[in-house]
Amino acid sequence: MEIQEKDTLFLMTLAAFGAVLASGLAAFLQWIVVLPLTIGVFLLMILTYLLNRKGAIHFSENAETWAMILTLIVFIAAFIYLYRPV
């Protein structure tokens, strides 16, 4: 594995750990809303660690691409819904 991929994997795992920590703190106050997010991010952190040798970088790049496409579609739908003629 290249050094750059190891660095990227380390930063991804660190970001996932930060998300688990932040959502865990939020779950302390609003556990019904935030608990599924905390569990999902924790599973994503474990998945990223386990896919270390099996192409985690390519998986995360594909997931990022699909997340950006989905976000763009949601933004377009939100603007259509907000600014539709009455």
N, C-alpha and C positions, 0 to 999 in steps of 0.2 A: 504494500500500500504506500502510496506517495506521501511525503511529509505534509503537503498541502491538504490532502484528504483527511489525514489524522488531525490537523489543526481545525478543519471545518467540523469534523465529527466531535471534537472536544468542545468547540463553541456551541454546537447544537445541543449537546448533552447539558452543558452549563446553562443555556437558555431554558431548556426544559426543566431543569432543577429549580431555576428561579421562578418559572411559572407555577411549579408545584408548591413552592414556598409561599408565593404571593396569593395563590388561590386558596391555599390552606389557611392563611391568615384571614382571608375574606370569608371563608367557610365557617370560621369561628362565630361570625356575626350573622351571616345569612346562609346557613348550611343547606337549606332546601334548594336554593337556586344554584349555588356554586359547587356543591358536592359532585354532581356529574362531571363538571368541567375538571375538577381536581383529579378525579379518577381517570378521566380520559387522557389528561396530560401525563399523569403518572404512567399509564400504560404506553403512551407514546415514547416516554423517556426509556422505558424498559425495551421497547421494540427497537429504538435507535441503537441502544447498547448491544442488543443481541444480533442486529444486522451489521455489526462492525465489519465482519469479514465477507459479508454477502451483498455488498453494494448499497450500503445505507445512504451514501451520497447521492447515487442515482435515484433511489427511492424518494429521498427528500426533495430533490430537484423536480421530479415528476409531481409529487404532492404539492409543492409550492406553485407549480404551473397551474394545476387544476384548482387550487385554492384561489389564485388570482383570477382565473376565468370565472369561477363561481361568484367571487366578490364583484366583479364587473357586471355580471348578469343581475345580481341583486341591486347594485346601484342603479342600473338602467331601469329595472322594474320599479324601484322606489321613486325615481324622478318621474317616470310615466304616471305613477299613481298620485304623486303629489301635485303635479302640474297639468293634470288632465282638465280639459274644458268641462265646465259644469253644465 
